[in-house]
Amino acid sequence: MSDDIIVMPITVIEEFHLSRLVEDFIELVSESRGTDDPAIDRLTPNPYPEDSDAAAEFADATRDDLLDRRLADARRVRAALDEYPTGIDSLTEEDALEVRETLIAFESLEAWLRTLTAIRLVIATRLGITSDVQPGEDGRHDVYEWVGYRLELIIQAADEAEPASEI
């Protein structure tokens, strides 16, 4: 295994769900341009909340480029994930819990981190999550927390596998 690769163990069912989340994110960003979607607004922050003219000018100058970068990052992440079986519902429990290794090239690491963080922002916006300590009684917060867990595992793996620096 190359020193320029991070290995992320993930079960088949988790990879399926992560793939679906990334695909849903790609669809959201692709189809929400020009709409007033709070999740998209959260992905394109406003540095001038007190100045609507400056905010509009900034959004006109940067929003499409930022969303294009988010799409490129998400597509890079999706390409790294295995194709999931079409009959995911017919998987046995043993097959669904089989652990695979997803390989993340160091050059793709930032795309992964930005994409998972963006997905968490979208989920938080949709669910009204304003802090990491908000309890979720109905289970919808579980996906938010799971994406955060995956993000943390990638960061830990990257810390452990940092490529050798030049001496």
DSSP file (Angstrom, degrees, kcal/mol; ACC not computed):
  #  RESIDUE AA STRUCTURE BP1 BP2  ACC     N-H-->O    O-->H-N    N-H-->O    O-->H-N    TCO  KAPPA ALPHA  PHI   PSI    X-CA   Y-CA   Z-CA
    1    1 A M              0   0    0      0, 0.0     2,-0.0     0, 0.0     4,-0.0   0.000 360.0 360.0 360.0 136.3    0.0    0.0    0.0
    2    2 A S    >   -     0   0    0      1,-0.1     3,-1.1     2,-0.1     0, 0.0  -0.326 360.0-127.5 -70.9 151.4    1.3    3.4   -0.9
    3    3 A D  T 3  S+     0   0    0      1,-0.2    -1,-0.1     3,-0.0     0, 0.0   0.610 107.7  66.6 -71.2 -11.0    2.2    6.0    1.7
    4    4 A D  T 3  S+     0   0    0    159,-0.1   102,-2.9   158,-0.1     2,-0.4   0.145  89.4  83.0 -96.5  19.5    0.0    8.4   -0.2
    5    5 A I  E <   -A  105   0A   0     -3,-1.1     2,-0.5   100,-0.2   100,-0.2  -0.968  61.6-152.7-127.4 138.1   -3.2    6.4    0.6
    6    6 A I  E     -A  104   0A   0     98,-3.2    98,-3.1    -2,-0.4     2,-0.6  -0.928  16.7-143.8-104.8 133.5   -5.5    6.4    3.6
    7    7 A V  E     -A  103   0A   0     -2,-0.5    96,-0.2    96,-0.2    94,-0.0  -0.876  14.0-169.6-100.7 122.7   -7.4    3.2    4.2
    8    8 A M  E     -A  102   0A   0     94,-3.1    94,-2.6    -2,-0.6     2,-0.2  -0.910  12.9-147.1-113.6 104.4  -10.9    3.7    5.5
    9    9 A P  E     +A  101   0A   0      0, 0.0     2,-0.3     0, 0.0    92,-0.2  -0.504  30.2 164.0 -67.3 137.1  -12.5    0.4    6.7
   10   10 A I  E     -A  100   0A   0     90,-2.4    90,-3.3    -2,-0.2     2,-0.1  -0.981  35.5-116.6-155.3 140.8  -16.3    0.6    6.0
   11   11 A T  E  >  -A   99   0A   0     -2,-0.3     4,-2.7    88,-0.3    88,-0.2  -0.365  32.0-111.2 -76.0 161.5  -19.0   -2.0    5.9
   12   12 A V  H  > S+     0   0    0     86,-1.7     4,-2.2    83,-0.3    85,-0.2   0.916 119.0  48.0 -57.5 -45.3  -20.9   -2.7    2.7
   13   13 A I  H  > S+     0   0    0     83,-2.4     4,-2.3     1,-0.2    -1,-0.2   0.878 111.6  49.6 -68.2 -37.1  -24.1   -1.1    4.2
   14   14 A E  H  > S+     0   0    0     82,-0.4     4,-2.9     2,-0.2     5,-0.2   0.908 110.5  50.3 -66.3 -40.5  -22.3    1.9    5.5
   15   15 A E  H  X S+     0   0    0     -4,-2.7     4,-2.7     2,-0.2    -2,-0.2   0.898 109.1  52.4 -64.3 -39.3  -20.7    2.4    2.1
   16   16 A F  H  X S+     0   0    0     -4,-2.2     4,-2.3    -5,-0.2    -2,-0.2   0.950 112.6  44.2 -58.3 -49.5  -24.1    2.2    0.4
   17   17 A H  H  X S+     0   0    0     -4,-2.3     4,-2.5     1,-0.2    -2,-0.2   0.893 113.2  50.3 -66.3 -39.8  -25.5    4.8    2.8
   18   18 A L  H  X S+     0   0    0     -4,-2.9     4,-2.4     2,-0.2    -1,-0.2   0.916 110.1  51.1 -64.2 -41.8  -22.5    7.1    2.3
   19   19 A S  H  X S+     0   0    0     -4,-2.7     4,-2.7    -5,-0.2    -2,-0.2   0.921 110.7  48.8 -59.2 -44.5  -22.7    6.8   -1.4
   20   20 A R  H  X S+     0   0    0     -4,-2.3     4,-2.9     2,-0.2    -2,-0.2   0.902 110.1  51.1 -63.9 -41.5  -26.4    7.7   -1.3
   21   21 A L  H  X S+     0   0    0     -4,-2.5     4,-2.2     2,-0.2    -1,-0.2   0.921 112.0  46.9 -61.9 -42.9  -25.7   10.7    0.9
   22   22 A V  H  X S+     0   0    0     -4,-2.4     4,-2.6     2,-0.2    -2,-0.2   0.917 113.0  49.1 -65.9 -42.5  -23.0   11.9   -1.5
   23   23 A E  H  X S+     0   0    0     -4,-2.7     4,-2.5     2,-0.2    -2,-0.2   0.919 111.4  49.3 -62.2 -43.1  -25.3   11.4   -4.5
   24   24 A D  H  X S+     0   0    0     -4,-2.9     4,-2.6     2,-0.2    -1,-0.2   0.889 110.9  50.8 -62.4 -38.3  -28.2   13.2   -2.7
   25   25 A F  H  X S+     0   0    0     -4,-2.2     4,-2.7     2,-0.2     5,-0.3   0.923 109.1  50.3 -64.6 -44.8  -25.7   16.1   -2.0
   26   26 A I  H  X S+     0   0    0     -4,-2.6     4,-2.4     1,-0.2    -2,-0.2   0.922 112.5  47.6 -58.9 -44.6  -24.6   16.2   -5.6
   27   27 A E  H  X S+     0   0    0     -4,-2.5     4,-2.5     2,-0.2    -2,-0.2   0.917 111.3  50.8 -63.2 -43.8  -28.3   16.4   -6.7
   28   28 A L  H  X S+     0   0    0     -4,-2.6     4,-1.4     1,-0.2    -2,-0.2   0.946 114.1  42.6 -59.8 -49.9  -29.1   19.1   -4.1
   29   29 A V  H  < S+     0   0    0     -4,-2.7     4,-0.3     1,-0.2    -1,-0.2   0.886 116.0  49.5 -66.9 -38.0  -26.2   21.3   -5.2
   30   30 A S  H  < S+     0   0    0     -4,-2.4     3,-0.4    -5,-0.3    -1,-0.2   0.883 119.9  35.0 -66.9 -38.8  -26.9   20.7   -8.9
   31   31 A E  H  < S+     0   0    0     -4,-2.5    -1,-0.2    -5,-0.2    -2,-0.2   0.517 106.1  67.0 -97.7  -6.0  -30.6   21.5   -8.7
   32   32 A S    ><  +     0   0    0     -4,-1.4     3,-1.8    -5,-0.2     5,-0.3   0.343  63.8 127.8-101.3   7.8  -30.8   24.2   -6.1
   33   33 A R  T 3  S+     0   0    0     -3,-0.4     3,-0.1     1,-0.3    -3,-0.0  -0.417  79.2  14.0 -65.9 136.1  -29.0   27.0   -7.9
   34   34 A G  T 3  S+     0   0    0      1,-0.3    -1,-0.3    -2,-0.1     2,-0.2   0.538 105.2 111.0  79.0   5.5  -31.0   30.2   -8.0
   35   35 A T  S <  S-     0   0    0     -3,-1.8     2,-1.2     2,-0.1    -1,-0.3  -0.696  77.0-115.4-107.2 164.2  -33.4   29.0   -5.3
   36   36 A D        +     0   0    0     -2,-0.2    -3,-0.1    -3,-0.1     3,-0.1  -0.648  53.1 156.4 -95.7  76.0  -33.8   30.1   -1.7
   37   37 A D     >  -     0   0    0     -2,-1.2     4,-2.5    -5,-0.3     3,-0.3  -0.911  38.4-149.5-104.8 118.8  -32.7   26.9    0.0
   38   38 A P  H  > S+     0   0    0      0, 0.0     4,-1.9     0, 0.0    -1,-0.1   0.825  98.1  55.5 -57.2 -32.4  -31.4   27.4    3.5
   39   39 A A  H  > S+     0   0    0      2,-0.2     4,-1.2     1,-0.2     5,-0.1   0.912 109.3  45.4 -68.0 -41.2  -29.1   24.4    3.1
   40   40 A I  H  > S+     0   0    0     -3,-0.3     4,-1.0     1,-0.2     3,-0.3   0.894 110.8  54.3 -67.1 -39.3  -27.5   25.9    0.0
   41   41 A D  H >< S+     0   0    0     -4,-2.5     3,-0.6     1,-0.2    -2,-0.2   0.888 105.7  53.1 -59.6 -37.8  -27.3   29.3    1.8
   42   42 A R  H 3< S+     0   0    0     -4,-1.9    -1,-0.2     1,-0.2    -2,-0.2   0.806 106.9  52.3 -67.9 -28.5  -25.4   27.5    4.7
   43   43 A L  H 3< S+     0   0    0     -4,-1.2    -1,-0.2    -3,-0.3    -2,-0.2   0.650 113.0  45.8 -80.2 -15.4  -22.9   26.1    2.1
   44   44 A T  S << S-     0   0    0     -4,-1.0    -1,-0.3    -3,-0.6    19,-0.1  -0.707  90.7-155.1-126.6  78.5  -22.3   29.6    0.7
   45   45 A P        -     0   0    0      0, 0.0    -3,-0.1     0, 0.0    -2,-0.0  -0.090  11.4-126.6 -62.4 153.8  -21.8   31.8    3.8
   46   46 A N        -     0   0    0      1,-0.1     9,-0.1    -5,-0.0    10,-0.1  -0.885  17.1-171.2-102.1 111.2  -22.5   35.5    3.8
   47   47 A P  S    S+     0   0    0      0, 0.0     3,-0.1     0, 0.0    -1,-0.1   0.559  83.3  53.0 -79.5  -4.9  -19.6   37.5    5.1
   48   48 A Y    >   +     0   0    0      1,-0.1     3,-1.4     3,-0.1     7,-0.4  -0.497  57.7 155.2-126.7  63.2  -21.7   40.7    5.2
   49   49 A P  T 3  S+     0   0    0      0, 0.0    -1,-0.1     0, 0.0     3,-0.1   0.744  78.4  49.0 -64.6 -21.5  -24.8   39.9    7.2
   50   50 A E  T 3  S+     0   0    0      1,-0.2     2,-0.5    -3,-0.1    -2,-0.1   0.519 107.3  58.1 -93.7  -6.4  -25.3   43.6    8.0
   51   51 A D    <>  -     0   0    0     -3,-1.4     4,-2.6     1,-0.1    -1,-0.2  -0.851  59.1-176.0-130.2  95.8  -24.9   44.9    4.4
   52   52 A S  H  > S+     0   0    0     -2,-0.5     4,-2.3     1,-0.2     5,-0.2   0.834  85.1  52.3 -64.5 -33.5  -27.4   43.4    2.0
   53   53 A D  H  > S+     0   0    0      2,-0.2     4,-2.3     1,-0.2    -1,-0.2   0.943 112.9  43.7 -66.7 -46.7  -25.8   45.2   -1.0
   54   54 A A  H  > S+     0   0    0      1,-0.2     4,-2.6     2,-0.2    -2,-0.2   0.882 113.6  52.6 -65.0 -37.7  -22.3   43.9   -0.2
   55   55 A A  H  X S+     0   0    0     -4,-2.6     4,-2.6    -7,-0.4    -2,-0.2   0.921 110.4  46.9 -64.0 -43.9  -23.7   40.4    0.5
   56   56 A A  H  X S+     0   0    0     -4,-2.3     4,-2.5     2,-0.2    -2,-0.2   0.903 113.1  49.0 -65.2 -41.3  -25.5   40.3   -2.8
   57   57 A E  H  X S+     0   0    0     -4,-2.3     4,-1.7     2,-0.2    -2,-0.2   0.912 112.5  48.0 -64.0 -42.7  -22.4   41.5   -4.7
   58   58 A F  H  X S+     0   0    0     -4,-2.6     4,-1.8     2,-0.2     5,-0.4   0.926 112.2  49.2 -63.4 -45.0  -20.3   38.9   -2.9
   59   59 A A  H  X S+     0   0    0     -4,-2.6     4,-2.3     1,-0.2     5,-0.4   0.909 109.8  51.6 -62.0 -43.0  -22.8   36.1   -3.6
   60   60 A D  H  < S+     0   0    0     -4,-2.5    -1,-0.2     1,-0.2     4,-0.2   0.866 115.0  43.2 -60.4 -36.0  -22.9   37.1   -7.3
   61   61 A A  H  < S+     0   0    0     -4,-1.7    -1,-0.2    -5,-0.2    -2,-0.2   0.750 131.5  15.8 -82.7 -24.8  -19.1   37.0   -7.5
   62   62 A T  H  X S+     0   0    0     -4,-1.8     4,-2.6    -5,-0.1     5,-0.2   0.694  97.0  85.3-124.7 -25.1  -18.5   33.8   -5.6
   63   63 A R  H  X S+     0   0    0     -4,-2.3     4,-2.6    -5,-0.4     5,-0.2   0.895  94.6  45.0 -57.1 -50.6  -21.6   31.6   -5.1
   64   64 A D  H  > S+     0   0    0     -5,-0.4     4,-2.5    -4,-0.2    -1,-0.2   0.902 114.6  49.2 -62.9 -40.6  -21.5   29.6   -8.4
   65   65 A D  H  > S+     0   0    0      2,-0.2     4,-2.2     1,-0.2    -1,-0.2   0.918 112.0  48.9 -63.7 -42.6  -17.7   29.0   -8.1
   66   66 A L  H  X S+     0   0    0     -4,-2.6     4,-2.2     1,-0.2    -2,-0.2   0.924 112.8  46.7 -63.6 -44.0  -18.1   27.8   -4.5
   67   67 A L  H  X S+     0   0    0     -4,-2.6     4,-2.3    -5,-0.2    -1,-0.2   0.877 109.8  54.4 -66.9 -36.4  -20.9   25.5   -5.5
   68   68 A D  H  X S+     0   0    0     -4,-2.5     4,-2.4    -5,-0.2    -1,-0.2   0.903 109.3  48.1 -61.4 -41.1  -18.9   24.2   -8.5
   69   69 A R  H  X S+     0   0    0     -4,-2.2     4,-2.6     2,-0.2    -2,-0.2   0.898 109.8  52.0 -66.1 -39.8  -16.0   23.3   -6.2
   70   70 A R  H  X S+     0   0    0     -4,-2.2     4,-2.4     2,-0.2    -2,-0.2   0.904 111.0  48.2 -62.9 -40.0  -18.4   21.6   -3.8
   71   71 A L  H  X S+     0   0    0     -4,-2.3     4,-2.7     2,-0.2     5,-0.2   0.926 111.0  49.8 -64.8 -44.8  -19.8   19.5   -6.7
   72   72 A A  H  X S+     0   0    0     -4,-2.4     4,-1.8     1,-0.2    -2,-0.2   0.914 112.4  48.2 -61.2 -42.8  -16.3   18.6   -7.9
   73   73 A D  H  X S+     0   0    0     -4,-2.6     4,-2.1     2,-0.2    -1,-0.2   0.942 112.5  48.1 -61.1 -48.0  -15.3   17.6   -4.4
   74   74 A A  H  X S+     0   0    0     -4,-2.4     4,-2.8     1,-0.2    -2,-0.2   0.886 110.2  51.4 -63.7 -39.4  -18.4   15.5   -4.0
   75   75 A R  H  X S+     0   0    0     -4,-2.7     4,-2.0     2,-0.2    -1,-0.2   0.866 108.4  52.4 -66.0 -34.8  -18.0   13.8   -7.3
   76   76 A R  H  X S+     0   0    0     -4,-1.8     4,-1.0    -5,-0.2    -2,-0.2   0.910 111.3  46.5 -65.5 -42.3  -14.4   12.9   -6.4
   77   77 A V  H >X S+     0   0    0     -4,-2.1     4,-0.9     1,-0.2     3,-0.8   0.938 111.6  51.1 -64.3 -46.8  -15.6   11.3   -3.2
   78   78 A R  H >< S+     0   0    0     -4,-2.8     3,-0.7     1,-0.3    -2,-0.2   0.872 105.8  56.0 -60.6 -37.1  -18.4    9.4   -5.0
   79   79 A A  H 3< S+     0   0    0     -4,-2.0    -1,-0.3     1,-0.2    -2,-0.2   0.783 103.8  54.9 -66.3 -26.4  -15.9    8.1   -7.5
   80   80 A A  H << S+     0   0    0     -4,-1.0    23,-0.3    -3,-0.8     2,-0.3   0.694  93.2  85.1 -80.3 -18.6  -13.8    6.6   -4.7
   81   81 A L  S << S-     0   0    0     -4,-0.9     3,-0.1    -3,-0.7    21,-0.0  -0.636  87.1-110.0 -86.5 141.0  -16.7    4.7   -3.2
   82   82 A D        -     0   0    0     -2,-0.3     2,-0.3     1,-0.1    -1,-0.1  -0.245  37.3 -97.5 -62.7 153.5  -17.5    1.2   -4.6
   83   83 A E        -     0   0    0     -4,-0.1    -1,-0.1     1,-0.0   -67,-0.1  -0.581  44.6-132.5 -67.6 133.9  -20.6    0.8   -6.7
   84   84 A Y        -     0   0    0     -2,-0.3     4,-0.1     1,-0.1    -1,-0.0  -0.607  25.9 -93.6 -91.1 153.1  -23.2   -0.6   -4.3
   85   85 A P    >   -     0   0    0      0, 0.0     3,-0.8     0, 0.0    -1,-0.1  -0.351  23.0-136.2 -65.6 141.7  -25.4   -3.6   -5.2
   86   86 A T  T 3  S+     0   0    0      1,-0.3     2,-0.5     2,-0.1     3,-0.3   0.817 104.2  57.2 -67.3 -28.7  -28.7   -2.8   -6.8
   87   87 A G  T >   +     0   0    0      1,-0.2     3,-1.8     2,-0.1     4,-0.3  -0.268  64.0 144.3 -95.8  48.0  -30.3   -5.4   -4.6
   88   88 A I  G X   +     0   0    0     -3,-0.8     3,-1.3    -2,-0.5    -1,-0.2   0.825  68.7  59.2 -56.6 -33.3  -29.1   -3.9   -1.3
   89   89 A D  G 3  S+     0   0    0     -3,-0.3    -1,-0.3     1,-0.3    -2,-0.1   0.741 101.7  54.7 -68.5 -21.8  -32.4   -4.9    0.3
   90   90 A S  G <  S+     0   0    0     -3,-1.8    -1,-0.3     2,-0.0    -2,-0.2   0.408  80.8 118.4 -93.8   3.5  -31.7   -8.5   -0.4
   91   91 A L    <   -     0   0    0     -3,-1.3     2,-0.1    -4,-0.3    -3,-0.0  -0.413  66.5-122.2 -66.3 142.1  -28.3   -8.6    1.2
   92   92 A T     >  -     0   0    0      1,-0.1     4,-2.6    -2,-0.1     5,-0.2  -0.417  26.7-108.9 -73.7 162.6  -27.9  -10.9    4.1
   93   93 A E  H  > S+     0   0    0      1,-0.2     4,-1.8     2,-0.2    -1,-0.1   0.896 121.7  53.5 -59.5 -39.5  -26.8   -9.4    7.4
   94   94 A E  H  4 S+     0   0    0      1,-0.2     4,-0.3     2,-0.2    -1,-0.2   0.923 110.9  45.1 -62.3 -44.6  -23.4  -11.0    7.0
   95   95 A D  H >4 S+     0   0    0      1,-0.2     3,-1.0     2,-0.2   -83,-0.3   0.899 112.0  52.2 -65.9 -40.4  -23.0   -9.5    3.5
   96   96 A A  H 3< S+     0   0    0     -4,-2.6   -83,-2.4     1,-0.2   -82,-0.4   0.823 112.0  46.1 -65.6 -31.4  -24.2   -6.1    4.7
   97   97 A L  T 3< S+     0   0    0     -4,-1.8    -1,-0.2    -5,-0.2    -2,-0.2   0.374  81.1 125.5 -95.1   3.8  -21.7   -6.1    7.6
   98   98 A E    <   -     0   0    0     -3,-1.0   -86,-1.7    -4,-0.3     2,-0.5  -0.437  61.6-127.7 -62.1 132.9  -18.7   -7.2    5.5
   99   99 A V  E     -A   11   0A   0    -88,-0.2   -88,-0.3    -2,-0.1     2,-0.2  -0.727  29.5-177.5 -90.6 129.9  -15.9   -4.8    6.0
  100  100 A R  E     -A   10   0A   0    -90,-3.3   -90,-2.4    -2,-0.5     2,-0.6  -0.694  25.4-120.5-112.9 169.5  -14.3   -3.3    2.9
  101  101 A E  E     -A    9   0A   0     -2,-0.2     2,-0.5   -92,-0.2   -94,-0.0  -0.960  19.2-161.8-115.5 117.1  -11.4   -0.9    2.5
  102  102 A T  E     -A    8   0A   0    -94,-2.6   -94,-3.1    -2,-0.6     2,-0.5  -0.849  16.3-141.5 -93.6 130.8  -12.1    2.4    0.8
  103  103 A L  E     -A    7   0A   0     -2,-0.5     2,-0.6   -23,-0.3   -96,-0.2  -0.814  14.5-168.0 -99.2 128.3   -8.9    4.0   -0.4
  104  104 A I  E     -A    6   0A   0    -98,-3.1   -98,-3.2    -2,-0.5     2,-0.1  -0.956  16.3-139.4-117.2 114.7   -8.5    7.7   -0.1
  105  105 A A  E >>  -A    5   0A   0     -2,-0.6     3,-2.1  -100,-0.2     4,-0.6  -0.463  20.2-123.1 -68.8 142.5   -5.6    9.3   -1.9
  106  106 A F  G >4 S+     0   0    0   -102,-2.9     3,-1.0     1,-0.3     4,-0.5   0.849 113.8  60.2 -56.2 -33.0   -3.9   12.1    0.1
  107  107 A E  G 34 S+     0   0    0   -103,-0.3    -1,-0.3     1,-0.2     4,-0.2   0.691 108.0  45.4 -69.5 -15.1   -4.6   14.4   -2.8
  108  108 A S  G <> S+     0   0    0     -3,-2.1     4,-2.2     1,-0.1    -1,-0.2   0.455  85.7  96.0-100.3  -4.1   -8.3   13.7   -2.4
  109  109 A L  H <X S+     0   0    0     -3,-1.0     4,-2.6    -4,-0.6     5,-0.2   0.902  82.9  49.1 -57.2 -46.5   -8.3   14.1    1.4
  110  110 A E  H  > S+     0   0    0     -4,-0.5     4,-2.9     1,-0.2    -1,-0.2   0.878 109.0  53.8 -63.6 -36.1   -9.4   17.7    1.4
  111  111 A A  H  > S+     0   0    0     -3,-0.2     4,-2.5    -4,-0.2    -1,-0.2   0.917 110.4  47.8 -62.1 -42.7  -12.3   16.9   -1.0
  112  112 A W  H  X S+     0   0    0     -4,-2.2     4,-2.7     2,-0.2     5,-0.3   0.945 113.6  46.6 -61.9 -48.6  -13.4   14.2    1.4
  113  113 A L  H  X S+     0   0    0     -4,-2.6     4,-2.0     1,-0.2    -2,-0.2   0.919 115.2  45.7 -63.2 -44.0  -13.2   16.5    4.5
  114  114 A R  H  X S+     0   0    0     -4,-2.9     4,-2.5    -5,-0.2    -1,-0.2   0.907 114.3  49.1 -65.4 -40.6  -15.0   19.3    2.7
  115  115 A T  H  X S+     0   0    0     -4,-2.5     4,-2.6    -5,-0.2    -2,-0.2   0.940 112.8  44.5 -67.6 -47.1  -17.7   17.0    1.3
  116  116 A L  H  X S+     0   0    0     -4,-2.7     4,-2.1     1,-0.2    -1,-0.2   0.889 114.7  50.2 -65.7 -36.3  -18.5   15.3    4.6
  117  117 A T  H  X S+     0   0    0     -4,-2.0     4,-2.1    -5,-0.3    -1,-0.2   0.919 111.1  48.9 -64.7 -42.5  -18.5   18.6    6.4
  118  118 A A  H  X S+     0   0    0     -4,-2.5     4,-2.3     2,-0.2    -2,-0.2   0.894 109.2  52.4 -64.1 -40.3  -20.9   20.1    3.8
  119  119 A I  H  X S+     0   0    0     -4,-2.6     4,-2.6     1,-0.2    -1,-0.2   0.908 108.9  50.6 -62.1 -41.3  -23.2   17.1    4.1
  120  120 A R  H  X S+     0   0    0     -4,-2.1     4,-3.0     1,-0.2    -1,-0.2   0.896 108.6  52.3 -62.9 -39.2  -23.3   17.6    7.9
  121  121 A L  H  X S+     0   0    0     -4,-2.1     4,-2.4     2,-0.2    -2,-0.2   0.916 110.3  47.9 -62.3 -42.5  -24.2   21.3    7.3
  122  122 A V  H  X S+     0   0    0     -4,-2.3     4,-2.7     2,-0.2    -2,-0.2   0.943 113.7  46.7 -63.1 -47.7  -27.0   20.3    5.0
  123  123 A I  H  X S+     0   0    0     -4,-2.6     4,-2.3     1,-0.2     6,-0.2   0.929 112.4  50.5 -60.6 -44.7  -28.3   17.7    7.5
  124  124 A A  H  X>S+     0   0    0     -4,-3.0     5,-2.2     1,-0.2     4,-1.1   0.901 111.6  48.4 -60.5 -41.3  -28.0   20.2   10.4
  125  125 A T  H  <5S+     0   0    0     -4,-2.4     3,-0.4     1,-0.2    -1,-0.2   0.934 112.2  48.0 -64.6 -45.8  -29.9   22.8    8.4
  126  126 A R  H  <5S+     0   0    0     -4,-2.7    -2,-0.2     1,-0.2    -1,-0.2   0.854 119.6  38.9 -63.4 -35.0  -32.7   20.4    7.5
  127  127 A L  H  <5S-     0   0    0     -4,-2.3    -1,-0.2    -5,-0.2    -2,-0.2   0.515 109.3-117.9 -95.4  -5.5  -33.0   19.2   11.1
  128  128 A G  T  <5 +     0   0    0     -4,-1.1     2,-0.4    -3,-0.4    -3,-0.2   0.780  52.2 166.2  74.7  25.8  -32.6   22.5   12.8
  129  129 A I      < +     0   0    0     -5,-2.2    -1,-0.2    -6,-0.2     3,-0.1  -0.634  12.0 170.1 -77.1 125.8  -29.4   21.4   14.6
  130  130 A T        +     0   0    0     -2,-0.4     2,-0.3     1,-0.3    -1,-0.2   0.515  63.7  20.3-114.4  -9.8  -27.6   24.3   16.0
  131  131 A S  S >  S-     0   0    0     -7,-0.1     3,-1.2     1,-0.0    -1,-0.3  -0.983  73.9-115.2-153.1 160.4  -25.0   22.6   18.2
  132  132 A D  T 3  S+     0   0    0     -2,-0.3    -1,-0.0     1,-0.2    -3,-0.0   0.611 110.5  61.2 -72.3 -11.0  -23.4   19.2   18.5
  133  133 A V  T 3  S+     0   0    0      2,-0.1    -1,-0.2     0, 0.0     0, 0.0   0.409  71.0 118.3 -98.5   3.0  -24.9   18.6   21.9
  134  134 A Q    <   -     0   0    0     -3,-1.2     2,-0.1     1,-0.1    -5,-0.0  -0.561  63.7-131.8 -69.4 122.0  -28.6   18.8   20.8
  135  135 A P        -     0   0    0      0, 0.0     2,-0.6     0, 0.0    -2,-0.1  -0.462   9.8-144.4 -74.0 147.3  -30.2   15.4   21.5
  136  136 A G        +     0   0    0     -2,-0.1     3,-0.3     1,-0.1     6,-0.0  -0.939  18.0 179.0-113.1 112.8  -32.2   13.7   18.8
  137  137 A E  S    S+     0   0    0     -2,-0.6    -1,-0.1     1,-0.2     0, 0.0   0.723  78.1  51.3 -84.5 -21.4  -35.1   11.9   20.2
  138  138 A D  S    S-     0   0    0      1,-0.0    -1,-0.2     0, 0.0    -2,-0.0   0.394 108.2-112.5-102.2   4.8  -36.5   10.7   16.9
  139  139 A G  S >  S+     0   0    0     -3,-0.3     3,-1.3     1,-0.1     4,-0.4   0.277  89.1 110.2  88.6 -12.7  -33.4    9.1   15.4
  140  140 A R  T >> S+     0   0    0      1,-0.3     4,-0.7     2,-0.2     3,-0.7   0.798  72.9  60.8 -67.6 -25.3  -33.0   11.6   12.6
  141  141 A H  H 3> S+     0   0    0      1,-0.2     4,-2.6     2,-0.2    -1,-0.3   0.675  84.8  80.8 -72.8 -15.9  -29.9   13.0   14.3
  142  142 A D  H <> S+     0   0    0     -3,-1.3     4,-2.6     1,-0.2    -1,-0.2   0.879  90.0  50.1 -59.9 -39.0  -28.2    9.6   14.0
  143  143 A V  H <> S+     0   0    0     -3,-0.7     4,-2.5    -4,-0.4    -1,-0.2   0.921 110.1  51.1 -65.9 -42.9  -27.2   10.2   10.4
  144  144 A Y  H  X S+     0   0    0     -4,-0.7     4,-1.8     1,-0.2    -2,-0.2   0.934 114.0  44.0 -56.7 -48.1  -25.7   13.6   11.3
  145  145 A E  H  X S+     0   0    0     -4,-2.6     4,-2.3     1,-0.2    -2,-0.2   0.876 111.3  53.9 -67.4 -37.5  -23.7   12.0   14.1
  146  146 A W  H  X S+     0   0    0     -4,-2.6     4,-2.5     2,-0.2    -2,-0.2   0.901 107.7  49.6 -65.1 -41.5  -22.7    9.0   11.9
  147  147 A V  H  X S+     0   0    0     -4,-2.5     4,-2.4     1,-0.2    -1,-0.2   0.901 111.2  50.7 -64.1 -38.9  -21.3   11.4    9.2
  148  148 A G  H  X S+     0   0    0     -4,-1.8     4,-2.4    -5,-0.2    -2,-0.2   0.891 109.0  51.2 -62.7 -40.0  -19.4   13.2   12.0
  149  149 A Y  H  X S+     0   0    0     -4,-2.3     4,-2.3     2,-0.2    -2,-0.2   0.926 110.4  48.4 -61.8 -46.4  -18.0    9.9   13.2
  150  150 A R  H  X S+     0   0    0     -4,-2.5     4,-2.1     2,-0.2    -2,-0.2   0.905 110.9  51.5 -60.5 -42.5  -16.9    9.0    9.6
  151  151 A L  H  X S+     0   0    0     -4,-2.4     4,-2.2     1,-0.2    -1,-0.2   0.916 109.8  49.3 -60.3 -44.8  -15.3   12.4    9.3
  152  152 A E  H  X S+     0   0    0     -4,-2.4     4,-2.5     1,-0.2    -2,-0.2   0.892 109.2  52.2 -63.3 -41.0  -13.4   11.9   12.6
  153  153 A L  H  X S+     0   0    0     -4,-2.3     4,-2.5     2,-0.2    -1,-0.2   0.887 109.2  49.8 -63.6 -38.7  -12.2    8.4   11.5
  154  154 A I  H  X S+     0   0    0     -4,-2.1     4,-2.5     2,-0.2    -2,-0.2   0.915 110.9  49.4 -66.2 -42.2  -10.8    9.9    8.3
  155  155 A I  H  X S+     0   0    0     -4,-2.2     4,-2.4     2,-0.2    -2,-0.2   0.923 112.4  47.8 -62.5 -44.2   -9.0   12.6   10.2
  156  156 A Q  H  X S+     0   0    0     -4,-2.5     4,-2.1     2,-0.2    -2,-0.2   0.920 112.4  48.7 -63.1 -43.9   -7.5   10.1   12.6
  157  157 A A  H  X S+     0   0    0     -4,-2.5     4,-1.7     1,-0.2    -1,-0.2   0.888 111.3  50.6 -63.5 -38.6   -6.4    7.8    9.7
  158  158 A A  H  < S+     0   0    0     -4,-2.5     4,-0.2     2,-0.2    -1,-0.2   0.907 109.3  51.1 -66.0 -41.0   -4.9   10.8    7.9
  159  159 A D  H >< S+     0   0    0     -4,-2.4     3,-0.6     1,-0.2    -2,-0.2   0.893 113.8  44.5 -61.4 -39.7   -3.0   11.8   11.1
  160  160 A E  H 3< S+     0   0    0     -4,-2.1    -1,-0.2     1,-0.2    -2,-0.2   0.774 119.9  40.6 -74.8 -27.2   -1.7    8.3   11.5
  161  161 A A  T 3< S+     0   0    0     -4,-1.7    -1,-0.2    -5,-0.2    -2,-0.2   0.088  74.7 156.1-112.6  22.6   -0.7    7.9    7.8
  162  162 A E    <   -     0   0    0     -3,-0.6     3,-0.1    -4,-0.2    -3,-0.1  -0.222  52.0-104.9 -52.5 135.0    0.7   11.3    7.0
  163  163 A P        -     0   0    0      0, 0.0    -1,-0.1     0, 0.0  -159,-0.1  -0.278  43.3 -91.0 -62.9 148.5    3.0   11.0    4.0
  164  164 A A        -     0   0    0     -3,-0.1     2,-0.2     1,-0.1     3,-0.0  -0.355  44.2-136.2 -60.6 132.4    6.7   11.1    4.8
  165  165 A S        -     0   0    0     -3,-0.1     2,-0.1     1,-0.1    -1,-0.1  -0.543  26.9 -92.8 -89.5 159.0    8.0   14.7    4.6
  166  166 A E              0   0    0     -2,-0.2    -1,-0.1     1,-0.1     0, 0.0  -0.449 360.0 360.0 -70.9 140.8   11.3   15.6    3.0
  167  167 A I              0   0    0     -2,-0.1    -1,-0.1    -3,-0.0    -2,-0.0   0.425 360.0 360.0 -96.9 360.0   14.3   15.7    5.3
